[in-house]
Amino acid sequence: MDNDLPLGTIYTGGISQSMDIRIEKYSSSRPGTYCKDLVLRGFLYCPLCAKQLTGSTSKGRHAYYTYYHCKSPCKVRYNANGINIEVEKDLRQLMPKPGMAELFKEIICDVTIAICKQKY
């Protein structure tokens, strides 16, 4: 190999600043591991081995199918669409009724003021 740099020297030349910006823009715009159909990835755990479930999408004959599944040999697998719908239903039940949010804010303020008065 024909190299004029001493061993251990970091090569700093070769690409311009504009090329560096383009490379950075390209690498930051590349799709990552996020999938809009797998919003619960990292929040679900396997009922058999208690490991975190991951997710993937498979191409079937007529459509793509997305699943949450376990990485361990237990082979637990759930249809992501069904799980997402059920979790969304549960979350909608937790939403406050109209007017309750304002009441909750007032209660929090009153409790905070009472605690501050006791401390000082």
C-alpha positions as CSV (number, residue, x, y, z in Angstrom):
1,M,0.0,0.0,0.0
2,D,1.4,3.4,-1.0
3,N,0.6,5.8,1.9
4,D,2.5,8.9,2.8
5,L,0.8,9.4,6.2
6,P,2.6,8.1,9.3
7,L,1.0,5.3,11.2
8,G,-1.8,6.5,13.6
9,T,-2.5,9.7,11.6
10,I,-6.1,10.5,11.0
11,Y,-6.8,11.5,7.4
12,T,-8.9,14.7,7.4
13,G,-9.0,15.7,3.7
14,G,-10.7,14.3,0.7
15,I,-14.3,15.4,1.1
16,S,-15.5,19.0,0.9
17,Q,-17.8,20.6,3.5
18,S,-20.7,20.5,1.0
19,M,-20.2,16.8,0.4
20,D,-20.1,16.2,4.2
21,I,-23.4,18.1,4.6
22,R,-25.0,16.0,1.8
23,I,-23.8,12.8,3.4
24,E,-25.1,13.8,6.8
25,K,-28.5,14.8,5.3
26,Y,-28.7,11.5,3.5
27,S,-27.8,9.4,6.5
28,S,-30.2,11.3,8.8
29,S,-33.1,11.0,6.3
30,R,-32.7,7.2,5.8
31,P,-35.6,5.2,7.2
32,G,-34.8,3.8,10.6
33,T,-36.3,1.0,12.6
34,Y,-39.5,3.0,13.3
35,C,-42.7,1.5,11.7
36,K,-46.0,3.4,12.1
37,D,-47.8,0.0,12.6
38,L,-45.6,-1.0,15.5
39,V,-46.1,1.9,17.8
40,L,-46.1,-0.3,20.9
41,R,-42.8,-2.0,20.1
42,G,-40.8,-1.9,23.3
43,F,-43.8,-1.6,25.6
44,L,-45.2,-5.1,25.2
45,Y,-43.7,-8.2,27.0
46,C,-44.0,-11.9,26.2
47,P,-46.5,-13.7,28.5
48,L,-44.3,-16.8,28.5
49,C,-40.7,-15.6,29.0
50,A,-41.3,-12.0,30.0
51,K,-38.9,-10.7,27.3
52,Q,-39.7,-7.5,25.4
53,L,-41.7,-8.1,22.2
54,T,-40.3,-6.7,18.9
55,G,-42.2,-6.4,15.6
56,S,-41.9,-7.1,12.0
57,T,-43.9,-7.0,8.8
58,S,-44.3,-9.9,6.4
59,K,-45.5,-9.9,2.8
60,G,-48.4,-12.3,2.3
61,R,-50.0,-13.3,-1.0
62,H,-52.3,-10.2,-1.1
63,A,-51.1,-7.8,1.6
64,Y,-48.5,-7.0,4.2
65,Y,-49.1,-8.3,7.7
66,T,-47.5,-6.8,10.8
67,Y,-46.9,-8.7,14.0
68,Y,-45.5,-8.2,17.5
69,H,-43.4,-11.2,18.3
70,C,-40.9,-12.6,20.8
71,K,-37.3,-13.0,19.9
72,S,-36.8,-16.1,22.1
73,P,-37.7,-19.6,21.1
74,C,-41.2,-19.5,22.7
75,K,-42.6,-18.2,19.3
76,V,-45.3,-15.9,20.8
77,R,-46.8,-13.8,18.0
78,Y,-49.7,-11.3,17.9
79,N,-51.3,-9.5,15.0
80,A,-50.2,-5.8,15.5
81,N,-53.4,-4.3,14.1
82,G,-55.5,-6.1,16.6
83,I,-53.3,-5.2,19.5
84,N,-53.1,-1.6,18.5
85,I,-56.9,-1.3,18.2
86,E,-57.4,-2.8,21.7
87,V,-54.8,-0.6,23.3
88,E,-56.4,2.5,21.6
89,K,-59.8,1.5,23.0
90,D,-58.4,1.2,26.5
91,L,-56.6,4.6,26.2
92,R,-59.8,6.3,25.0
93,Q,-61.5,5.2,28.2
94,L,-58.8,7.0,30.2
95,M,-59.4,10.4,28.5
96,P,-61.1,12.9,30.9
97,K,-64.6,14.0,30.3
98,P,-65.2,17.6,29.1
99,G,-64.6,20.0,32.0
100,M,-62.7,17.4,34.2
101,A,-59.3,18.6,33.0
102,E,-59.9,22.1,34.3
103,L,-61.2,20.8,37.6
104,F,-58.1,18.5,37.9
105,K,-55.8,21.5,37.3
106,E,-57.6,23.5,40.1
107,I,-57.3,20.6,42.5
108,I,-53.5,20.2,41.7
109,C,-53.0,24.0,42.3
110,D,-54.9,23.9,45.6
111,V,-52.9,20.9,46.8
112,T,-49.6,22.4,45.8
113,I,-50.4,25.7,47.6
114,A,-51.4,23.8,50.7
115,I,-48.1,21.8,50.7
116,C,-46.1,24.9,50.2
117,K,-47.8,26.6,53.1
118,Q,-47.1,23.7,55.4
119,K,-43.4,23.6,54.4
120,Y,-42.8,27.4,54.9
